[in-house]
Amino acid sequence: MSFNSPLYALFLFLVVILYWLLPQIELQLLFLLIASLIFYSSLQWYYIPLFLLITAINWQIGKFITPHKRDQNQGMRPYKSIFLWLGILLNVLLLAGFKYIPFLLGTVGSIYQQFTNTPLVLAQNTTQWVTESLVVPLGISFFTFESIAYLVDSFQGQIIAGSLLQFTTYKLFFPKLISGPITAYDEFYRQIHQKSPPQLHQIAEGVWLIAIGILKKALVADRLGILVGLCFSNAERAGSTDLWIGIIAYGLQLYLDFSGYVDMARGSALLLGLQLPENFDFPYFSTSIGDFWRRWHKTLGSWLRQYLYFPLGGSRVGLLRTCLNLILVMVIAGVWHGAAWGFLVWGGLHGLALALHRLTQILSQKHPSLQNFWHEPWGVVLAWALTQTMVFLTWVFFRLPNLNQSTLVLTRLWGHKGDVQFAQQVYQGTIGLNPPQLFILLAIIWSCLTFNFVIQRHLKLSLNWHLKLFLIPLILFGVWLFAPEGGLPYIYFDF
């Protein structure tokens, strides 16, 4: 059941109507949990018992490690600390067991073969069996990070321990279950007890977010995805121009695909009286890599800062340690996205860029003329160009986590002529546009993003709910007419 499918529209309509007809919070929570289980069953029903079991274990551990007044007298904190780390380890092992076993075994096998010139048969066979037999549960990465945050917050006494029903409903809440946004338990708990049926303008906003998300995903991102797939699946035949088109198109596809998903998730939750956190704030208009990570996948960035960067000492441990902390955190972020060397390289490069940005900040503070330059128009343009060039080029490792493929693309970005038959197949046979026309199309998409950025961030303007209600049917009709048949899977479902 995909967010942009008619089946989901019917499902959401029935859930919203029945949900608000129920008189008590407990009944609403139980119904919401059942609806979430039905939603996940349409995708991977066989993992529901596992999610329920791990949810119950996390809730029980969180309840035990929550501090009480009597704990200080009874010396319970050391024991609770042990259970905190056991809970974190359980969640990490759950994630690693599903996502990283083939990668780790394959790496061990490769290292062993390099040193001994003989293959490690056990590692090869196990890797093949796991790869063929084990399907990674959808949403496992987001599920794990939320669980770890819940345990840490419980240990620190920052949240109110709710019932098992409340916690299970929070963990399996269907709008955010598969691809986030990562949501803190205390936010969900507080809203559950303060919510009221949405007013007409809130309903309009919820449906508007869903419609905009469908527009981003089905009409724009999926069209770009076709072009990206053709470029990168035939990278050895593509020329430099083709690869640049693919890189720019993929950067736009990734943003529109994921932000479109989050828009639909937030819109669905809003119809149920719940506000999920925003996950994007015009990241492609950032003028530094630090600013980019405050505006791209904001809930992941917040999680990394709060539960990794700050516990490591943050920026309070000297310049060298600060830079090492930044690199380590981003390497972990890369590995979180996938079990492949490309994700590790992607995270490492972003970590190095963050460390370089920190050094640049310190240097600018010591030299006022340099600091003034970054605030002048040419300095802002240069900072934006450097930031986005780095972001888009490193997306290559995201799209092609196999290092042989990603390095092939990066080494052919200048002066490489493509296969004539490839150009005919892609531009004439499938896309129907030549490279200059495709650059114009990408520029139009970027111009639309720029227009939206100026309207919302600088002019602080927004459409009123009456106009949104008028535009929603037109948007959905346009998607129905022009979106590609079938559509593509959500990119972040793989992470």
N, C-alpha and C positions, 0 to 999 in steps of 0.2 A: 504494500500500500504506500504509494509515493505521495508526498505533499501536493504535487501538482496534478493529481489524477482525479477524475470525477468520483471514484470510489471514496477517496479521502474526503472530498467535499460532502458527500452524503453522510459519511461516518462522523465528521465534525459537526454537521448540522444536528444530527440525532443526539450526539453527546452533549452539545450545548443546551438543547431544549430540555432533555431529561435531567441534566445536572441541576439546572435552576428550578426545576419542579420539586426537587427533594427538599424537605423542610429542615434537616439537621446537618451540621457540619460533618459528623461521623458518617452519615449516609452518603453525603456528597463525596467524601474522601474514598469511601469504599467503592462507589460507582466509578470515580475517576481512576482508581487502581484497576478495576475490572476492564475499563475502556483501554487503559494503557497496555494491559496484558493481551487484549484482543488485537490492538495495533501491532505489538511486537510479534504476536503469533502469525500475523500475515507475512512476516519477513523470516523469522527464525524461531518457530515455536519450541524447538527442542532445547533451547538454552534458557527457557523460563525458569525451570526448577533451579538451575545454577544461580541465576540472578537473585531469585528469592532467598536461597540459602545464604549467599554471600551478604545480601542486604540484612538478613536477620543477625548474622554474626557481627557485622559492623555495628549494628544498632546496640547489640548486647555489650560489645566492647566499649563503645562510646558511653553507654549508660554507666558502666563500671568505672571508667577512668575519669568521669566528671567529678571535679573536686567538691567536697562537702566540708562543713565546719569541723566535723569530728575527725577528719582525716589527719589533721596536723597532730592531734593528740595521740592517735593510734599509729602514726608512722606509716601511713598507707601510700604516700606519694611514690616511693621507690618501686613498689609493686605495680602501681598504676602506670609508671613510666615503662616498666617491662611489658605490660599489656599493650601500651601504645605502640611500641616498636614491633611487637608481635602482630598487631593489627595492620600496621604499615607493611610489614614483610609479607603478610598474607595477600594483601592487595597487589603488591609489586609482583609476587610470584604468580598470581592469577593472570596479570597482564603479560608477564614474560613467558609464561607457559603456553599461551596461545599465539603470541606475536613473534617471539624471538628464538624459539627452539631451533627451527630450520636454519636461521641465520647463524646462530652460535655454533651449531654442529657443522655447518658448511665451512665456517671460518676455521674451526679446529681441524677439520679434515684437510683444508687447503694448506694450512701451516705444517701439518704433519707430513703431507706429501712433498712439500718443498724441501724439508729437511731430510727425509728418508727416501724420496723418489719412489715411494710405494703408496698407493691409496689406502686410506683408513676405511675399510669396507663397512664396519659397523656404523660409522658416522654417516656415510653415504646412504646406506640402506634406511637408517632411522630418519634422516632428512627427507628422503623420498617418501617414506610412509607417512610422516607427519604432514608433509606438503599436500599429499593426495587425499589424506583421510580427515584432517582437522580443518574445520572452517572457523575462522576467527569470528567471535560474536560481534555483531554490529553494536557500536557504542561502547565497547569495552574500555577504550582509552579514557573517554569522558567519565564513564562510570567509576573508574579507578581513581582518577584525580579528585572527583567529588568526595569519594569515600575517605581518601587520605586527609582532605581538608576538614571533613567532619570529625575525624578522630583527633586531629591536632587541636581544632577549636574546642572540642569537648574536654580534652586534657587541660587546656588553658582556661576553662570555665567561661568561654565567650558565647556559648549558646545554651538555650533552654532545651533540656532533653524532653522530647515529645514521645508520643506513643509509637508502638511498632507500626501501626496503620499509617500514622502521619509520615513517619520516616520512609516506609516502603512506597507510599504514594509519591513522595518527593523524589526518591531515587528512580522510579520507573515512569515518571510523568512523561507522557508520550511526546509532547512537542519538543522536549529537549533531550530525550533519551539517546537518540542515535548520534547526533552531531552537535550537541550543546545548544545554546551557550552554557558554559560551566556556571552553575548557580549555587550560591551558598545556602546551606540548610536554614540558617536563621532568617534569611530573606523570604524563603518559601513559607516557613512557619509563621512569621509575622503577618504575611499577606493572607494566609488561610484564615486567620482569626480576625482580620479586619476587612475582609472583602465584602462587597455588596454587588447586586446585579448590575451589569454595565448599563450606562445610559446610552441614548441613541448616538451621541457623538463618539462614545467609546466603541460601540459596535461598528460604526462607520470607520473608525481608525483601525480596528482589528481586521475588518474585511479589506481595507485599503492596503495594509501591510501584506496580507496574503496575496492580493492581486499584484502588487509591486514585486513581491518575491517570485511569483509565477512569471511575470514579464522578464525579470532578470535571468531567471534560470531557463525557462522553456524557450523563450524567443531569442535571447541574445547569447547566453552562455552556451547553450547546446549548438547553436549555429557556429559559434567560434570553435567549439569542441571538434566539430567535423574537420575544420581547416587544420587545427592543431594536430589531430590524429594523423591526417595525411602527411603533414610536414615531418613530424617526429618519427612516425613509423617507417618512413623512407629517408631517414636523415643522411644515409650514405650516398643517396642520389640527389639530394637537395643542394642548391647553391647558397651562397651567403645571403642573398636577398630573401630567399625562401625561408632560411633559418631565422632571420630577424623578424620576418612576418610571423613565424610560428611562436617565437619568444614573446613578442608583444601581445599576440592573440591569446597565448596561454595565461599571461599575467592578468589580462582582462577577464578571461574565462574563469580563472580560479576565484577572483574577487567576486564576480557577479554570481557565480554558482554558489559559493559559500554564504555570501551576504544575502542572497536570495533565499537560501534555506533558513537563515536566521530570521529574516523578515517574516517568513511563513510561520516559523515556530513562535515568534513573539506575537503575531496576529492571532494565532490559535489560542495561545495562553490568555491574551487580553479578552477574548470572548468568554473565557471562564473566570474572569475577574482577577487574573494574576499577571504581574508584570515581570517578564524575563529581562535580564540586563542586555543592553546594546553591545554588539560585538565589533562594530566597525565605525570609524569616525573619519571618513575620507582619507584612508592611509596613503593613497597614491599622490597626495598633496603634501606629504611630510617633507621637511627640509633637513632632517637628520635621521640616522638610523634609530636613535633613541626615541625620537618622536614617532617614527614609524611603528615601533613596538608598543607605544602607548595608544596607537590608533588602529592597529591590525590585530584581529583576534584578541580583543581587549581582555576577555575573561581568562584566556590562557596566559597572557602577559601578566595579569594581576596575580594569578596562581603561582607563576614562576617567581615573581618578586616576593610574595608573602611566605611561600613555603619552601623556597630553595635559596634565593638570593639573600634575603635578610638573615635567615639562620646561618648562612655561611659567613656572615659578617658584613654583607653589603658593601658599602663604600666607607665603612668606619675602620678598616683594617690596613690602611696604607694603599698607595697607588698600585703596586705590583699585585697584591692580593686581590684588590678590587678588579683589576683586569683579568686575573685568573678566574675569579668568581663569575664574571660576565661570560667568559669563554665556556666554562664548565656548565653553567646554567643553559646556555644556548645549545651546547652539544647534547644535553639531556633532552631539550626541546626537540632537537632534530631526531633523536632516537625514538622519542615518544610518537612521532609521526609515522615511523615505519622502520622495519628491520632490514635495512640495506645501507651500504656504504655511502650512497648518495645523500641520504638524509643526515648522516653523521657529518659529511663534508658541508652540507648546507647549514647545519647548526653551527659548526665550527667557524665558517666564514662569517656568519652573522655575529658570532661571539667576538671574532677579531675586529669586525667593523664597529661593534659597540665599545670595545677597548680603545680603538683608535679615536672614536668620537670622544671618549672620556679624556684622552690625552690632548685632543684638540681643544676641548673646553678649558682645560687647565692652562694650556699655552695661550689661549685667547684672553683669559683672565689676567695673565701677566703682561700682555701686550694690548693695550686699549685700542690701538689702530687696527689690529687684526679683529678684535671683537666688533668694532664699528663696521668693518668691511662686511661681516656676515649679516649685518642688519640693513645694509644698503641694497638697492634693487638688484644690482649685478651679483652681489654676494648671495642673496636669497635664491636667485635663479641658478647660480653655480651649485649651491648646497642642495637644491632640489634635484638638479640633473645628476649630481654625483650619487645622491641617495637612491634615486629611482633606477639609475643604471645598475647599481650594485644589486638592488632588490630583484630586478627583472632578470639579470644574468644568472643570479643564483637560483631562480625558479627552474632553471634547466635541470639542476640536480633533483629538484622536487618532481618534475615531470618524468625524468629519466634517471631513476636512482641507481641504475647500473652504470658504474663509472666509465666503462668502455664506451657506452653510448653517449653519456653526457660530455665527456672530454672530446669525443669526435665532433659534437656540435660546436663546442666552444673554440676548437682549433680551426674550424671552417667558417668563422664569422667574417673573415676579411679575404677578399680576392679569390674566392672559390666559385667556379662555374658549375652549375648544376646540370643534371642529365636533361637533354631536350625532351625525351619521352616522358620524364617525370613532370616537367612543366606542362606538357600537353595534357597529361592525365589529370593533374590536379586542377590547373586553372581553366582549361577548356572543357575537359570532360566532366568534372565533378562540381567545381565551384562556380564556373561560368564568369569569373572575373579575372583580369590580369593583375600582376603585382601592383602597378600604380593605382588601380582601382581599389585593391584591397587596402593599401596604405590610406587612401582617402576614407574608406569605410571605417578603419580603425581610428582615424582622426575624428570622424563624426562621433563615434562612441565616446572617445576621450572628451570631445567638446561637450557632449551631454553630461558627462560626469563633472566637468568644469562648471557648466552652467548651474547644475544642482548645488555644487560646492559654494559658488558665489551667492546663490539665492539663500541658502540655509545658513551658512557660516558668517557671511559678511553682511548681507542685507537683512538677515533674521526674518525672512518671510516664509510663510507656509500656506498651503491651501486650506480653506475652511471645510468643515465636514460635509456641507451641502454639495460643494463642487466635487469632493472626493466620491460621494455617492453617485453623482452623475457620470464621473469618469470610469468607475469600476467596471460597468458592463462593456464600455468601449475597449478597455484594456483587455478584458477576458476574450472578447470577440476577436480582437486583433491577434492575440496569442493563438486562438483556435484556428484562425485563417493561415497564419504564417509560420508557426512553430514547426520544426521538423517532426516527422512522424516517429513515434516510439520514444524519442528523447534519449538522453544519456544518463547513466547513474550519477548520483551526487558524488563529487570528487572526495569530499571528506568522509564518506562512508568507508573508504579504504583506510582511514587513519584512526 
